[in-house]
Amino acid sequence: HSSQLQLLLPMETQQLLAPGPLVLTCDGEEFSEIRAHKLARRMWWAGWAFLPLMWLASIWLFWPAFTTGSDPVVAKYTRRSAVALAISSVLFWPWMIFFASTRPGQYLSVDLYNAIDATQFAVSQYLGF
């Protein structure tokens, strides 16, 4: 009966459900290798869309593969995610703390402060509004 159901599903869905090598997640759930590869790759690219917390979520979700390297593809994307998360954190957190704890003219001139203040950035002129 389940084989008849699988014939009705698209090939990609059949591959995701097919038995084969499994990748363990942090909570003990097992993903098919194909599903884990797709998810790790998508989370890697989502991090570049100004969603760096996706990198953290990827590392957390695939922690067993990240630490042991049991699946080379998932390990590659989670390690890339860890490096990208570390670099973005090193750049983002000091900038955020600086603007949260200072005011214009305190450490930088008002003009320089406003030039690098994200709230002063005119997004509409770059988007064509």
Number of C-alpha atoms within 10 A of each C-alpha: 5 6 7 8 9 15 10 10 11 9 11 11 12 14 16 16 15 14 11 12 11 15 21 19 19 13 11 10 10 14 19 17 22 18 19 22 20 14 17 25 18 14 24 26 17 15 19 13 10 10 13 20 14 21 27 19 17 25 28 15 20 23 19 20 22 23 12 10 15 13 19 13 19 26 22 17 24 29 20 15 27 18 13 18 19 15 11 13 13 11 11 11 11 11 13 12 10 11 15 9 8 12 13 14 12 10 11 12 12 12 11 12 18 15 12 12 14 12 9 10 12 9 11 8 8 8 7 6 6
